[in-house]
Amino acid sequence: MDALEKTLSRAAELGADGVIVHSIRDKGTVAGGVDTFGTGGSRRVGIYQIQATAIRYVN
């Protein structure tokens, strides 16, 4: 959900009053460095593609 939060944050930076999310696609995973415990294992990081439209109300 980090990707969705980043999308909403970017829309807010643009002054959007709302966001229409058209699609969220899982593009797989990639290795993401050492694991939380620092034991040398790697963790997997999800890659997502979000298509959305930011909407701004203009009077």
C-alpha positions in Angstrom: 0.0 0.0 0.0 3.0 2.3 0.1 2.6 2.9 -3.7 -1.0 4.0 -3.2 -0.1 6.3 -0.4 2.6 7.8 -2.6 0.1 8.3 -5.4 -2.3 10.0 -3.0 0.5 12.2 -1.6 1.6 13.3 -5.0 -2.0 14.2 -6.0 -2.3 16.3 -2.8 1.0 18.1 -3.8 -0.7 18.9 -7.1 -3.7 20.4 -5.2 -6.1 17.6 -6.1 -9.4 17.3 -4.3 -9.8 13.7 -5.2 -8.3 10.7 -7.0 -9.8 8.1 -9.3 -7.8 4.9 -9.2 -8.2 3.1 -12.5 -6.0 0.1 -11.8 -3.4 -1.3 -9.5 -1.2 -4.0 -11.1 1.2 -6.4 -9.4 4.3 -6.4 -11.4 6.1 -9.0 -9.3 8.9 -8.7 -6.7 12.6 -7.9 -6.6 15.3 -8.5 -4.0 15.3 -5.6 -1.5 18.6 -5.8 0.5 19.2 -7.4 3.9 16.3 -8.6 6.0 15.0 -6.9 9.1 17.2 -8.8 11.4 20.5 -8.1 9.5 21.2 -11.8 9.1 22.3 -11.4 5.5 19.1 -12.8 4.0 17.3 -10.7 1.5 13.7 -9.5 1.6 11.4 -9.3 -1.4 9.9 -6.0 -2.4 6.7 -5.8 -4.4 6.5 -3.7 -7.5 3.1 -2.1 -8.4 1.9 0.0 -11.3 -0.9 2.4 -10.4 -3.0 4.3 -13.0 -4.9 7.1 -11.5 -6.4 10.5 -12.3 -6.0 13.5 -9.9 -9.1 15.7 -9.8 -9.3 19.3 -8.8 -12.5 21.2 -8.3 -12.6 24.5 -10.1 -15.5 26.9 -9.5 
